[in-house]
Every structure is written in C-alpha cells, then in structure tokens.
Amino acid sequence: MALVEPSTHPWLSGVFAPVPDELTSSDLRVTGALPAGLRGAFVRNGPNPAVPPAGRYHLFDGDGMVHGLWFDGEGGVRYANRWVRSAGLEAELAAGHALFGGLSEFRLPPPEVMATVGPIKNTANTALVRHAGRLLALMEACPPIELDDDLATVGPYDFAGALEGPMTAHPKVDPVTGEMVFFGYSPFPPFLRVHAADADGALTWSTEVELPTAVMMHDFVITATKVVIFDLPSVFDVSAMVEGREAIRWEPERGARIGVLERGAPGSSIRWVEVDPFWVFHFLNAHDDGDAVVVTGCRAERLNTSFDGEVLADPARPLLHRWRIDAERGVVAEERIGERSGDFPRIDDRRAGLDARYGYVACEPDQQGETIGFDGVIKHDLRTGAAVRAVYGEGVSSGEPVFAPDPDGTEEDQGWLLNWVGDLATGESAMVVLDAGTLEEVARVHPPRRVPFGFHGAFLPAAG
C-alpha cells in the first residue's frame, strides 16, 4: 500500500503539517503581559502522524500529540510537546513505517502486532480531561491513555478494569459533585454504553442504551440530573470499513432523535423524542429548566466531513442553536442563536450542566474557504442574545478558545481565553490570551516551534 505524500495532502500540509520531534523549552518570549492570575497549564491535543500514513488518510487518524504551556503566575512560561505513545504508535516506530489503516481506508496490522495491540491504533488525539488526579488523553474509539504532569505517557487507563469498551473524547465533569459522566459508542453491539465515575475516579454507573444501528456519536451533554443523547444518522458501516471503503456515511432517511436519561438510571428508561435529521459535532452546554432540558450546540444541516479520504468541497456550516427538550411531552423546540458559522464551543467548565450565561465559539473568517477554518472567537450572551466577535489578525488560522478562570474573579466571564493561532504567511505560531470579558488581547506567548492545527484542550489550574 502506497504511503501518503505529506507535502501535497490537504490534511498533512499547511496548518495541518505535522512536526517531526518533541521539544522542551523554558522562558518563552511573551508580548504583552500575562495576568498574574493565569497560573497552571494549558494543554491541547491534536493529530500529528509520527510516520507517513499508508492509504487514504483522514485528519482524525493522526497520532496524538499534546502541546503544553505552563504559567508560573509571574510572567514565566515553559513549553513541551509530546506524542501520546500508545502501543500501536510504539509498534509503528519500531517497524519504521505505518502498520494500521484509518477511517478512510481501514486495514488490519500484521498478525504479530494484531496479537499484542489489536485491530486499531489508539491515537488518543482528540481531547484531554483531568479527573481524580489523572490527566487522560482521549479518542472516541478506544479507552483513555494516562499522561503524567509533564505529558509523558503512563499507559492505558480502564478505571481499575471496570470500563468495558471505548470512552468518548468529550466527557463531562460535574462541577458540583466532581463526578465525570461519559459514554462509549461501538460499531458492534452494544452500540452505546453510558458511565459515570465519582470524584475519586471509581466507576459507579454503567448502563447500556439500545440503539437500532451503530452511529458515530462524537459529543453529548449533561445537566445536574440528566444525560442527553443525540442519535443522529451518521451511520457506521462495519462491512464497508473492513473492505477498505468509507466507514461512516450520512443517511438522513434513518431519521434522528434525542434521548433524555436520568443520571444513574438504567438505559432502558431513556425517553426518546423524534426530530428532523441534523448533525452536531460539538455541544456548548445544557441545563435543567423545570420539566425540560435546554441544550446549546453547533448545528449543521448534515455531516460536515467525509470519510472517503477527500475534503468536502461544500461542507455544511455549523451555527449555534438552542434546543428545549420536554421528553415527558415528546416535544422539542429548536432555535438558531448564532449568525456566523463556527464550532469548537466552550464555556467556563465550572458551569458545565448548569445555566451558564456565556459561551465562546471559534468562528469562521469573512471569506470562507472550501474547508471549515477559524480566525477568531464569538462570545455569546445566552440570556440577552448579544454576540461579540474578536479576530486574531489577518491571514491567520486559530483553534478552540479554552476558558481559564480568574481565581480571584466573581463574575462568570472573569478569566481568559487561550488559543493557538498560526500565521498563514510565515508559518509561525503564538498562543493568544484574550480577556474573556472584553475579548481584548492581553498577551501572546511565542513557542520555540510551529504548532499545527489541533483539536481540543484544557486549562489545568495550579493547586492552591
């Protein structure tokens, strides 16, 4: 099978081009002034193939690489980047070439690798969560991989053997109880399991939720009392995958529905409400509202990526929407609350599952390209409907705006938005700090190397 030529592949060139090594650097250059309250670590995950891929390549296939910045609160910053060294990646590094296929062209590894690693590589490339003192790197098709405080790989983590199946890349941590709620979907029955781990990291709840077929389910939401599941028609076709064809297809004729499940209840008690088909990669938040649940997320008319190895020429553009779901009455009311397309929505994580007032969405530039890209952030006031936009500059590519709370703040939007921004002309990268209240730029941190476009990150406040 021919290797992919990185310099010409759309997901391996430009802002997506992988970096070839791991670095550690102290005393980074800063323009502007870092806030004294910004103390802790900003870590962000993303795909960065360590060896040239074989066959058709999808952005979601790349080996996980975590880029970290550590702030000492006195203006000093250090940087490190590390691959998430899964067993599959270690096998490929030892062989010196790709051994696994991907989402656009699946293939099994050699028998001796299959016997020790399994049929797929755990790239752990999508997101990160810190829970019960552990930092976990996540992808939705496998269990987590634990990292230490310096981003070195500790190894697979399965909740002391209690976790069956994979774990979503988007778990939710209840800010009141410390409980982490998550799910795992599978191309094989049972297609969906929902779980919770208590504040100490012990798995306390696992239940199967029956689905009619296997679907890709990237994200979900929780409230203080409920789990909300979106069963959308992005269908997983195992037969096609095994034959090396497109594994995931958009099939709106299958319909769509939203399920509401009480936290801790058996999956059989979930209440479903039918809706017209749409697609959501990422949700902003949810909260209880009397007998109903209110959910916000970035809604597209259809699945806005392809899995055939090609870039969509006309992707569906996501817009922020709100759903009010009354599962008891079987009613869903939907409204659009955003006017500019975007994705990667974030809140202050201390408001997860609660009635948050402010949300932040990575937004597309005025001149949209063939692929969905970002150059700024929109702050949404979810109570008044007001929206304010900030752009990181001309000719830039930005990512997900991660909220870092001001430890001395008293208002919900007191804190900072952290985001990696790349200059398309020079290839240089900077981590830009915006004031979350005003969206004014506060500072830029300049790393020792270019940081490719990635997926999701987290701010880990310093202890004390």
N, C-alpha and C positions, 0 to 999 in steps of 0.2 A: 504494500500500500504506500503510495507516494506521500512524502512529507509535505506539509503546507509551507509555502514560501511566505515568511512573516512580513517582508517588506512591502508586499502588494495586497495582503489580505486585509479587508476593512476592519476586522476585529483584532488585528495584530500590528497595526501601523498607526501613525499619527498619535493621538492622545491615548490610544489603547496599546501602543507598543510596549511589550514587557521590558523590565530592566533585568540585567544579567547576573546581579550579585546582591549580597547583603552587606549593609554598611552600618556603622555606629559612629555618631558624631556628637560632640558636645559644643556648648557655647555658640549656638546658631545665631546668625545675623538676624536682627529684628529691626524693621522700620516701624515708626510709631512707638507706642508704649503699651506693653502688655499690662492688663489690670492686675493689681495685687491679689484680687480675689480669685484669679484664674490659677488654681493650684490643683494639680492632678495630671492625668494622662488623657490624651486624645488618640484613640486607636481607630484605624479604618482598614477594612478588609477589601479584597478585590482579586480578580483573576490575573495571574502572571505566569504563563507556562514556563516551566523550567527547561523543557526540551521541546524542539519543534513538534507540533501536533501532527498526527497522521490522519489522512482522510479529511472529510469535511469538518470544519471547526466552527463551534458556536462560542460566543463570548462567555456563556455560562460554564464552559468546560475548563477554563484555565485554572492552574494550581493556585491555591490561596496564598496571598502574600499580605501580611499585615504591616502597615506603616504606623509608627508610633511617635508621638511627641510628648515629652514630659516637661511640665512647667513647675518651677520651684517657688513661684509667687513673688520672686524678687527680680524678675526680668530675664532669668536664665532659662534656656530651653535646650534639651538634648533630643536627638533623633536616632531611631533604629528602624530597619525594615527586616523582616524575617519571613521566609516561606513557612507555611504550615506543613510540617514534614510527616505526612501520612505514610502508611505502609506502601500504598500504591506509588506515591512520589519517590520514596526511597528505592523501590524496585526499578523504576524507570531511570533514576540517577545511576544506579549500579549497572544497568544494561547500557546506558548511554543513548537511549532512544525511546520513543513513545511505545508503550505496551497496551494502552487502553484506547478504545474509541470514545465517542462522546454523544451528545444529544442529537446531533445531526447525522452521525454515522457510527452506530454502536458496533463494537466488536469485542469479543472476549480476549483476555490476555492469554499468554501461553499457559499450558496446564500447570506447570510448577508454580507460577505466580497465582493462578486461579486457586490453587490449593491452599495458599497461605494468606492471600489478600482478599479474594473474592472476585465477583464478576465486574465490579465497577470501582473506580478510584474515588476515594473520599477527598474531594478537593478542598472542602471546608473554606470556601472562597467568598461567602456571601455576606455574613454579618458576624457580630460579636456580642456576647452578653456576659456580664459579671453577676454571678449569683452564688450566695453561700460561700463567698471567698474564692470562687473559681472563675477564671476567665475562659470562656468557651468560644471556639471558632466553629461556625455553623455553615452547613449546606442542607437543603431540604431532603436529600435522598439518602442520608446516612446519619448515624449518631454523631454527637459533637466530638471535637478534639480539644483537649485542655491545653492551655498555654500557661507559662509562668509569667511573673510580673515583668520580665524582660523580653517576652514574646517568644521564647524558646518553646518548642513543642514538648509537652509532658507525655501525651498519648491519648488514645480513645477514652471517652468517658461515657458510662452507661448507667449512672445512678446506682452503683453497687450491684450491677447485674439486673436491676429491676426494670429497665427500659427495654421494651420489645419494639423493634422496628426503628425507623428513622425519626428525626426531630426537625421540625420546621426551623427555618432560618430567622423567623420572627416571633420568638416567644414574648410573652408579656409578663412583666413583674409588677405585682400589685403593690403600690407604694404604701398602703396602709398595713397589710399583713406580711409583706415580704414574700408571699407565695409567687412562684413562677408557673404560669399556665402556658401550655403549648400543645401542639398536635403533631402527628406524623401521618403523611399520606403515602400510599404504596400503589404500584401497578398491579399488585396481587392482593386477593382478599386476605384479611380485612382491609378495605381500601382506606379507612380512616380510623385512627385512634386519637383520643384526647386525654391529656395528662395534666397533673399538677405536682409540683414539688414544694415542700414547705420551706420556710425561711432558712432552715438548716441544711437544705439540699436533699432531703429524703423524699422519694417518690411516694405520694399519698393517694393519688387518684389516677386510675387508668380505665378507660372505657371505650368500647368500640361503637362507632356511629355508622350505621348501614348506609351505603351509597349504591346506586344502581350500576355504576361503572367507575372505572378508575379515571380520575381527573387530576390535572395539575392544580394544586391549591397553594399559592405562594404565601398568603397572609390571612389573618383573621383579626378579630378584636375581642376584648373582654370588657365587662363593666364590673362594678363592685359585686354583682350577684350572678352574672350570666356570661356565657360564651356564645359568640355569634359566628356562625359558619356560612360561608358563601360557596354554594355548589354551582359553579359556572362551567359552561360547556367547552373547556379546554381539555380535550379527551386524550388520555394516554393509551396508545395502541401498542401493546407488547409485541404482537406478531410483526408489525411493521418495524419496530425497533430492532428485533432480533435479526430481521432480514436486511438491516442496514438502511432502511428507509426512514422517513420522517416519523418520529416517535409521538409527537404531540400535534394535534390538529384542532382547529376551531370548528365545532359542529353545533351551530345555534339551534338546529332543528331538534336537538335533545332537550332544549329548554333550560331554565335556570331557576334556582330557589335559594332562599335564605333560611337558615335554621337557627333557632334560639334554644339553648340548653342551659339549665340551671347548673351553676358550678358545683361539682361534687355529685351530680345526679347520674344515673345510668344513661348511656347513649340512646337507649330505646325510648327515652322520654322526650327527645328533641322534638320541637314543633317547627314544621316547615311551612313556608309561605312561597307560593309560586310567583315569579317575576319574569318580565321580558328579559331576554339574554343581554348581557353586557360583560365587560371584563374589568377587573381591578387587580393590579399587581400589589399596590400598597395602600393601606388604610392609615388614616391620621389618628383616630381615637374613637371611643364610644362611651356612652354613659346611660344610666337608668334615668327614665323620665316618666314617673308614675307607673302605669302598666306597660309602657312602651320602652323601646331601646332606641337611642339616637346614635347613628354611626356616620362618620365622615371619612371619605376616601377619594382617591383619584380614579375616576370612572372613564373608561374608553368604550366606544361602540362595539369593539371586537378585540380579540387578542392582538396586541401590538408588537409582537415579534414573530419571526418564523423559525422553524427548526429544520429547514432543508439546507442549511449552510449558506443561504443568501440573505442579504439585508433587504428588508421590506422597502419597496420604492415609495409606498404611500402608507406609512404607519398611522393607525388611529391615535389621535392626540388626546391624552387624558386631561380631564378637567375636574376640579374639586367639586364633589357632590355631597349632599346630606340625605340620609335615609331615616325615616321614622318608622320603626317596625313594631306593630302590635300583633304579636304572634297569636295571642288568645283570640282575637277577632279575625286573623288571617289577612291583615291589611298592611301594605307598605306604601308610604308616601315618599316620593323622591323629588329633590330639587337641586338645581345647579347653583353653586355658590361661588364659583370661580369663573373669571372671564378670560384668563390666559392659561394656555396649556402648560402642564408641568407634572412632576411626580416626586418621589422620594420625600413624602411629607413627614414632618417631625413636630413633636410637642416637647415641652418640659416633661421628662419621663416621670417626674413626681406627680403628674396629673393623669397618668395612664388609668383608664377605666373610670375617671371622674369627669365632671363637667368643666373641661378646660376652656378657657376663653380664647387663647391664642394658638394658632398653628402656623407652621412655616413650610413652604413648598418650594422646591427647586423649580425654576421657571425657564421656559424656552426663550431664545432671543427673538427679536422682531422679525428677522429673516430666518424662517425655519428651513432646515436642510432636509435631506432625504431620510436621515435618522433623527431620532429624538435626542436632543442635547440641551444643555443648560448653560446659562451665563449669569444667572442671578437668583434671587430669592424673593418670594412674596410672603409678607406677613398678613395673615387673615385674622381679623377680629370676628370670632364666630358668633358673638352676641349682637354687634351692631351691623355686621356685613361689610365694614370698611376693609380695604386692602391697600397695602403699601408695597411698592416694588423697589428693590435695590439691585443694581447691576455691578458686577465686579470689575468691569472695564471693557474696553473694545477688543474684539478678537480673542476672547478667552473661552475656555471650557471649564465649567465648575461641576461640582457634585452635590452630595447630600449635605444640607445645613444641619449640623448637630448642635443641640442646645446644651450649653454649660451653665448651670445656675450660679448666680452670685450668692455665696454663702451668707452674706450679710443683707441680702435683699428681702423685702417684704411684699413686693408686688410680683404677680405671676410672670411678667415679662422682664424681670430684672435678671440679667445674665448676658451671655454672649453666644453668637452663632459661629461655629467653627467649620471651615470648608476648605478643601483643597481646590486650588484654581490653577489652571495651566494656560500659559501664553501660547497661542497657536502659531505665532510667528517665530518666537525664539525657542520654544520647547521648554522654557523654564517654568518651575512650579513655585507656588507660595501657598502657605496656609493663612487664609484671611480671617481675621477676627472682626465681626460686626457687633455693635451694641444691639441686643435683641429688642430693646425698647424703641430705639430710633432708626435702626438699620444703618447708622453711620459707621464708617470704617474706623476701627480703633488701632489695629496693628496688622503687620504681615510678618510671618516667620518664613525665612528662606532656608530650605533644606539643602544638603550637600549634593542632591541629585534630583533629576526629574521624577515626579510621582505620577504614574499612569492613572487614567480614569479608573475608579473603582466603584464598589457598591456601598455598603453600609458601615457606619462607625458608631462609636460610643464615647462619651466622656466619662472618665472614672475619677470622681473627686478624691483628693488626697484625704487620708484619715485624719481626724482631729479638726 
